[in-house]
Amino acid sequence: MTPEPPEAFNIADHFLGDRLTGGDGGRVALRLDDRTVTYDEVDRLANRTGNALRAGGVRQEERVLVALPDGPAYVAALFGILKIGAVVVMVNPELPVDNLAAIMAYSRAPVAVVDPTVAETFKVAARTAGRPLHLLVVDGDAPAGDDHLATVATHRDDPAIWLFSGGTTGSPKAVVQSHRSFANTTRLYARDTLGYTADDITMSVPKLFFGYATGSNLLFPFSVGGSAALFTGRPTPEVLFAKIAQHRPTILINVPKLIKEMVDHPDAASQDMSSLRFVTSAGEALPPALYDRWMSTFGVELLDGLGTAEMWHVFLSNRPGDVKPGSLGRPVEGFEVRVRDADGNDVADGDVGRLWVRGHSRAIGYWQDMPKTMEAFRGEWFAAGDLVRRDADGYFFYVGRGDDAVKVGGKWLLPAEVEGCLLGHALVREASVVGAPDRDGLTKPVAFVVVDPAAGEGVAGELLEHTLATLEPYKRPRQVVVVEALPRTHLGKVNRGALREQAMAALR
């Protein structure tokens, strides 16, 4: 049985304070382009930020927006907010004004900690939202001030961090997560399953505002006295190769989009990836063909897995030395995962059903949405919107989102299968398939692809022929639309809602 943290429990102490009391204050916590930052220094920066927020009137349990690039200021803000007992609301700093205004109104946060480059945008968003918002503009690592601050003794079930759900359609929902959840998954997944150690150096493709990276590239290494390599800017293959050469990370936190871009790079075969113990993938399905290409190019173990904001992080994972290509792996010890039908009954191995999971990382619920909370949170269980199947050996396979499934001619089509087929073509960089009504009101699949610049004008027809040769006829896209880039959500996932609108236009 999973041990309970004490009732008085704050993850600022668990992930940062315990490093200092345990004698690790002088160890490197953060690795930047031009310097390193120790745990002692992170603590002092967090104390200065927490004191500045408290001086600005932030009270325990109030929400604080964080919109900063990856770096010491971000880490200081996160721990500073937690230390005063407030709640972290992580925001993509590149969101447009309307999205920011909606989050401000939704969260009722009185303060936002922001970088100078986005301060004006936040002022405009606050006016748009019609809410007073104090900006703590951090030009450097932390505000000037007192670097001593005692941590508030929050309850283990108090809200700690808001995570916005990573759905591919509609407005994101805020998932309210407790202090308990972050400690639980860190122990079960990071330490017991993946074996994070004090010698590990992590590096992440997703930025820290994404819960996958908050864990894998900050809380996980901090829990054992390891270090995180942080950098700003877009993580292109060229940037990643350079950062890997500079920092020599042992764990790379990745996503399928960049995995494909890395293996597609003309200099991929010449890169020295020998420092890496393993690479993780999450966020979107990892096609088996892409896994094979990664392994043949780099030879570094690639571990796909699945997690949700509602359970905070990964609870299904392949393991070092135990990978079944194309699968999400097996349940992380301490979590129970089932495949169930619409009535909540378990289905047989091999059948597709809705993913249900339980464990001590379950969220409190969705903010201001009791109907969706009651539908998704069933007692101890979280009933996800993901469709999966389990094989006879206990490995789980991702099938798709329930709300992404398309019924074509009375048969269900799962976009992931068609996308995997398209990605198997040498000219395809990215692919996404959605269903939309044609002029007769019948739902048809439409594929959107990003292709190699060298592809000719007839590439769309070539890809249609490719799908016909591989898939059942009803699964082939009725159109293949070549685009320069796929639209993405605030978390970087493909925005299927926006693609459906484009697909409707293409079919009419």
N, C-alpha and C positions, 0 to 999 in steps of 0.2 A: 504494500500500500504506500502511495506517495506521502512522504512526511509533510506535515503542515508547517508553514513558517509561523513564527509567533504572532499573536494578535497585533502587537505594536511593531509594525514592519514598514520600512521605507526603502525602496530600491535604490535611492541615492546612497544609502549606507551599504546596501548589499553589493552594488557594483563598483562603487568608488571608495566610500569610507573604509570598508573592510580591507582594501588594498593598503591603506595607510597604516591601520592598526596592525596589519599582518606583516609590516616591514617592507612593503613593496613600493613605498613612496618615491624612491629614487629610480625605479624602473621606467623605461620608456613606455608611454601610453599611446602617443600619437606620433606618426612619422609624416612629415610634410616635405615639400620640395626642397626647402632651404634650412630646415632645422628639425629637432625632435622636441617633444614636450613630455615631461614626466608626470606620474600620477600626482605627486605633490603640487606641481604647477597647475594641473587640471583642477584640483580641488580649490586652489586659491582663486582661479578664474571663475569657477562656479560660485564661490562664496561672494565674490564681487558682484556677479550678475544677480544672485539671489537677493543681496542687500539692496541693490538698485531697484529691483522690482518691489521689494517690501517698502522701500522709501517712497515709491510711486503709488503706494496704496493697494497693492495686490494682497489679497487675503487668502487664507487657506481655503482650498476647494474651488477657488475661482480658476477659470480657464485662461491660458496665456498662449497666444499665437506665436509660432516660431517660423520665420521665413529668412533663413540664412544659408549661404553656401556651405558645403562641407568644410570643416576646419575647426580650430580650437573654440571659436566663438559659438558655433553650433553646439558643441559638446558642453561648453560652460553653461549655455542657456538651458539645455535639457536638464542637467543636474542641478542648476541653480533653482529652476522652477520646482523640481521635485523636492529639493531641500526645504523650501518654505511651505511645502504641503499643497502647492497649487497643482494644476493639471495641464500637461503639455498637449497642445494641439499643433501637430506638425503640418506645415503647409508648403506646397511647391512654390518657391518664390517667383517662378515664371508664369504663374496663373494670370489670366487677363483680369481686368478690373471687375467685370460682372461676376465672375466666379469668386473672387476675393470678397466682394460685397455680400454675396450670398452666405459665405462661410462666417463673416463677421456677424451678420444678423442671426444666423443659426446658432452660433456658439455663445453669443453675448459676451465675448471676451473683452475685458476692459483695456487690455494692453497687448501690444504686439512687439516682439523683439525682431528687429529687421536690420538688414544690411543697408548702407547708404544708397546703394544703386536702386533699391525698390521703395525707398521712403516716400517719394512723391506719388507713386502708384498706390500705395497704401492710404495716403491721405485722400486721394480721389475716391478710392473704394469705400472709405469710411463715410465720406459725404454721400456717396451713392446709397449706402446702407442706411443712412440717417441715424447713425449711432456714434456716440462719443468714443473715441479710441485714442489712448495715449501710446505714442511710439517711443520705444527705447531703441534708439539707433546706435548700433554697435559698430564703431569704426576702429577695428582692431580686434583683440582677443576677448576683451571684456570691458565694461565701464570702469572708470576710476573709482576707488573707494576702499572700504574695509574688506580685507580678505579673510576675516574670521566669521563663521556662521554655523550655528548648531542646527542639526537636521531635525525637523519636526517629526514627532512620533506619530505618523499616520497609521491607520488600521490596514491590515493586509488586504481587506476588501474595498478600501477606498479607491475611487478612480485615480489612475496615475497618468495615462496617456490616451488620447483619442486617436484612433486609426480609421481613416476613411476607407470603406470597403472598396475593393478593386474591381467592381462590376464593369462590364463592357458596354452597358446601355444605361440611359437615365442618369439621374443625379446621384452622386455617391452618398452613402449613409455613414454617419459617424458611429463607429463601434467604440463603446466605452469599456476600456480594459483596466483591470485592477493591478495593484502592486504584486499580488500573488501570482498572476499569470506569467509575468516576465521572469520571475525566479524559477517557476516550475518548468517552463519549456527550456530555459537555459540549462538547467541541470539534466533534463531528460534527453534533449536533442543535441545541444552543443557539446556537453561534457561526456555524457554516457554513450551516445550514439556515434558522434563524429570524433570525439576524443580531442577537443581543443585543449591546448596546454600553454604554459607560460612562455614557451619558446615560439609560439605561432605568431606570424605577422599576417594580418588579413588585408585584403584589398577588395573593393566592391565596384561593380558596374552601376547598380542602382545607387541613388543618392540617399542620404541618411533620413530624409523625410518619408521614405518608403519603409514600412515596417520590416520587410525582408532584410533590408540593409541595417536598420536600427539595431536589429538583433545580431546578424551575422558579422557586421563590421564595426560594432561598438560594444553592445552589452556582452556578447559572447566572449570576445577577447578580454574585456575588462574583468569578467568573472573569474579568470584564471591568472591575471597579471600579464597577459599578452599585449600586443600592440596592434593598432590599426593604421594603415597608410591611407591618408586622405588627400584628395586633390579636387580642384574646382574645374569647371568646364565640362564639355561633352566627352564621354568616354568612347572615342573612336578607336579602331584597332591600333592605329599608330600611337595614340596616347597610351593605350594599355600596354603595348609592347615596351614602350619607353619606361613607363612606371614600374613594370615588372623587372626590367633590367636594373633600375635604380634601387628599388626597395627590396627586391628578392622576397616577395611574399611566399608564405607556405600554403595559404588558402585564398582562392579567388572566388568571389561571389558573383555569379554571372546569370545571364538570361538568354533564352534561345536566339533572340535577334542579334546580340553581339557575338554569341558563339558562332553563328553563321558568318557574320562579317569577318571574324578573326580567321576562320578556316578558308574563307574566300580570298583573303589578302594575298597578293602575289609573293610577299616575303614571309609567309607563314612558316614554311618548312625550315627557314634559317633561324627562327627564334629560339632562344634558350629559356625553356620553361622548367628547367630541372629543379628550381627551388620549390615548386609547388608539390604539396602532398596530395591534394585533390582540389577539384573545382565543383561548386554546387550550381545547380540550375533550378529555377522556380519562376513563378509568375505566369508562364504560358507552357503549353505542352511542348515537349522536346521530341521531335520525330526520330525514330530509330536510325534513319539514314543520316541524320545530322550527328547523332551520337557516334556512329561508325566513322564518319569523316573526321570528327574531333580526335578520336582515339588514333586513327591512322596518321593524322597530321602531327599531333602533339604528344600522344602517349601518356597523357596525364589523366588519372581516373576522374570521370565526370559523373557526379551523383545527382540524378534528378529526384525531385520530391514535390510534395504538395502541402501547402498551408493556407490558412485563411485569416483575415483580420479578426474574425469572430473567435478563433482559437489562438490568436496572435501570430503564430509562426508555424513552422513545418511540423507535421505529425505523421506524414507518410514519407519514407525516404529509402533510397538505396544506400548501402553502407560501403565503406572502404573494404574491398575484398569480396563484396557481395552485391553485384550489380546484375540485374536482368534488363538488357537494353529494351527500350520502349516502355518500360514500366515505371511507376512511381515508387517502387520498392514495397516494403512492408511497414506496418505501423510501428512508430517509435514506442519503445517500452514505456508504459505508463499511460498510453492512450488506447482506447478501444475504437475500432473502425468497423462499420457494417455497411452492406449494400442492401437497400430496402426499396420496396415498391411504393406506390402512391398511398397505400394504406398503412405504411410503416412496418410491413412484414419483410423479413429477410428473404432475399432471392437466392437461387442456387448459384454456385460457382459457375462463371462463364456468362451469366445473364447480366444485362445492364440494369442499373438501378441508381437511386439517389444516394449520395454519400452521407452517412450519419457518423458522428464522432463524439466521444465524450472523454473528458479528462479535466484536470484542475487548471487548465488555461482558458476555460470557457469565459467569454465576455459577460459583462453585466447585462448588456442589451444594446439596442439601437437608440440613439438619442432622439427623443420626441417622436417615436414611431412604435407605439405599443402593438398595433396589429401585426407589423412585420416581425417584431420581437417575439410575439406569441406564436407566429407561424414557424419561425426558424429555431427558436430555443424551446426544446421540449423536455422540461425537467433537467436531468443531467446532460442531455444530448443536444448537440447542434446539428440540425438537418440542413446541409449545405445545398446550394443550387447546382452543384457539380454532379454529372453523371459519370459513373465509373463501373468497372467490373473487376472481379477478383478471380484469379486462376486457382487451380487445385493446389498449388504450392504456397498460396497465401500472398502472392504479389498482386498489387492493384494497378489497373490501367486506366488512364484518363480517356474518357469518351467525348466529353464536351459539356458545355453549360446547358442546363435544361431549357433556359430561355433563348438559347442560340439554335436549338434543334429546328429543322425545317421539314415540314411535311410536303412531299412532292408526289403528286399522283397517288395519294393515299398511303405512301410509304415514308418512313422517317429517314431523313438524311442528317448526318452529323458532320458539320463543317470541318472538323479536325481531320477526318479521313480524306476529304478532297484536298484540303490544304497540304497534308502530308504528301499526297500524290504530286501536286504542283511543285512543292519544294524539292522533290526528287529530280526535277529537270535541271540541267546544268545552268540554264539561263535565268532561273528564278532566284531572286534574293529574298523576297518576302511575299507571302500570299495570305489572303483572308477571303473567306466565302460567306456570303449572307443570302438569306431568302427575301424576296420582295414580290409583290403582286405585279403581274403584267397588265396589259390593256384589258384583258378579259377577267381580271381579278384572280387569276390562278397564280399560286406561289411558284416561283422559279429560282433556282440558285444562280448567283452571279459571283464571279471570282474577280478580285482586285489583286493585281500583282505588281511588284517592283522588280524590274528585270535588269540584267547586266547591260551597261551602256553600249556594249558591242552588238546587242540584239538587233535584228533587222525589223523592217516594218511588218513583216508577216508573222511576228512572234506570237500574236494572239491566236491566230489560226493553228500554229504549230502546237501551242499549249492545249487547245481544244482537242486536237488529234491525240495528244499525249494522254489526256484524261480518258478519252474514248477507248484507247488501247489498254487501259489499266483498270478502269472502274466499270461497274454496272451502268447501263445506259442512262437510267433515271438519275444517277448521281453526277453526271457530267454537268458542268456549268453551262447555262444557256448563252452566256456571254463571258468573255475574259476582257477585263478593262485594265489597260496598262496605265499606271499612275507613277508620278515621281516619288511619292511618299504616302504611306498609310496614315490616316488621322489617328491620333492617340489621346487617351484620357490623361487626367492629372497624374496618374501613376505610371504612364508610359505604355499601357496596354492598348491594343487596337480598339478604336472607338467604333463598335459595330453599329451603334445607332446612327452615326453620321454616314457610315457606308450604306446602310439600308436606304437612306434618302437618295444617295447617289445611284443605287441600284434601281430604285423606282424610276428615276429619270432615264436611266439607260434602257429600260424595258419598254418605255412609252414613246 
